[in-house]
């Protein structure tokens, strides 16, 4: 006989836009036997499902992060394209002076490759977030944790270096001084921490990425 708790859970998840396969995977990952889940599924009519669109069950902030990654992908691709264009211009100018110098423009192509690589990565991360794919959530969490770690290491390092006379002289020559260097790191620390905490601990996020 099907477990009523499992039946109730399935009925509660279907209106939220989850497919039966996603619900089954979630229940099995929580320790429910697959056979027991299948029995519960049979107790629910096939037509009992959500009429909402798939993306409507994606948490709002997850959608926002996905959009940001799409924008980042576009900017990375644009940057790579501009570098290639600059390389072509440099090759043309130097080639007019000496054919052997035209190859220097190829260096720009090398620098554009990482940008295109990050553009592709950012695009698929954004797509993965909208499609509620676990790997996309994990990568964003890893990036956020790296951002936190970088800030935690960099802020004390800047403060320590500020104690040296030569570094203090350099900072005094820069408008804003040490505050100009630390402020972005503090902002990165706070934002990265919030993003990581939200994606790790939010119940809505956990449910969305079953």
N, C-alpha and C positions, 0 to 999 in steps of 0.2 A: 504494500500500500504506500502511495506517495506521501511524503512528509509535508504536512500542511504549512510549516514554516517556509519550506522551499517554494511551494506553490505561491504563497503570499508574496515572497520576495520577487519571484518572476513577474507576477502581476503588477507589482509596484515599479519594476524596472522597464517593462514594455512601454508604458506611456511616456517614459523619459527619452525614448528614441533608440534604446539599445536593441540590437538584434538578439535572437535566441542563442546564437552561437557565442556572442560576447557574454551574455548572461551565464551560459553554461561554463565558459572558461573561468569567469569570475568566481562562480560557486566551487568549481573543482579546485581552483587555487586556494580557496579558503578551507579546503579539507572535506568538502561534500563528495561522496562517491558519485562517479559519472553515471552509474546505473540508476541511482536514486534521483539524480537530476533529470535524466531522460524520462523516468516515470512521472515526475512532476510536470514535465513539458507536455506529456500526453494528456494530462488533465485540463490543459488550457486550450481552447479552440484555436485553430490556426489563424483565424481572422482577427483574433484579439491582439492588436498591435497598435502602435502609435501612428497618428496621422501627421505628426510634426515632421519637419525636415530634419535631416541627419545633423546638420551643423547647429541646430537650435539647442541641442543637448551639450554642446561644447561650452564650458564656462567662459564668461565674458573676457576675463583677463587672459585666458589661454588664446582666445581669438585675437586679442590685442597683441600678444607676443608673436603670434603667427604673422600678423600684418607687419610688425616691425622687422621680422626676418625677411619677408617679401621685399620690403623697402630696402633693407641692407643688401639683398641680392641684386636689386636693380642698381644701387649705387656702386657696388663692387664691379658689376659688369660694365657700367658706364666708365668707371675709372680705368678698367683694363682696356676698353676701347680707345679712350683718350691717350693712354700711354702708347698704344700701337700707332695711333695717328701722329703723335709727336715723333715717334721713331721713324715713320715714313718721311716726315718733313726734314728731320735731321739727316737721314740718308740722302735725300735729294740735295740738300745744301752741301753736305760734305762731299757727295759724289761729284758735284759740279766742280769742286776744287781738286779732288783726286779720287779716281775710281776705287782705290784701295781703302779709302776712308768710309766708303758707303756702308761697309759691313758693320760699322760702329752702331748704326741704327738698329741692328739686330739685338743689341743689348736690351733695348726697350721691350722687345718681345719677351725676353726672359723674365723681366720684372712684371709683365702683365699676366703671366701664367698663374701665379699664386692668387691674384685678384679674381680671375675667372674661376679658379678652384673654390675659393670662398663663396663666390656668387652661386655656384651650383649647390654647395653645401647649405648655404642659408636658404635657398629656394626649397630644397627638399625638407629642411627642418620646419619651415613655415607650413609647407604642405602636410608634413607629418603631424603637426600640432592640430591642424584643422581636421585631419582624418583620425585623430585620437590614437596615434601610433605610439606605443610605449618607448621605442628607441628615441623618438624626437624629444619626449619629455625628459628622458635620462640625459641626453646630450645637453639640453638647455640647463638642467640642474648642474651638470659637470662644469659648463661654462660659467655659471653663476658662482659656483664654489671656487673656481680658479680666480674669478674677479675678486672675491672676498680675500683669498689667500694673498694675491698680489698687493692689495691695499694694506692688509695687515703687516706684510713684510716691508712695503715701501715707506709707509708713514713713519715708523720708528727709525728707519734707515736715514730718511731725510733729516729728521730731528737730530740724530747722532752726527751726521755730516755737517749740520749747521753749527755744531760746536767747534769745528776746525776753522781757523782764521781764513784760510784761502777760500773755502766754500762760502763762508759768511760774506766775504768781499764780493764774490760772484753774485750771490743772492741780492745783496744791497744794490747792485747795479740794475737789477730787473724790477720794473714797476710791480708792486704787490709783494715782491720778495717770496718768503716761504709760504705765505698764505695762498699765493697763486699756484704753487706746486701741490700743497696739501689738500686744498678745497676739492679739486676733481677726484682725488683719491678717497676722500671721506664720502663724497657723493656716490662714487662707485661702490664703496663698502656698504653703504646703506641700501642702495638699489639692488645690488647683487644679493645681499642678505635677504631682502624682502622677496625677491624673485625665487630664490632657492627655498625659503621657508614656505612660500605659497604653494609651489609645485610639489614639495615633499609632504606637507602636513594638511593641506586643504582636503576635506572630505569630498567636496565636489570634484576636485581634480582626480583624486584616487578613483572615484566612481566612474568618471569619464574615460579613464585610461585602463579599465579592466582588461 
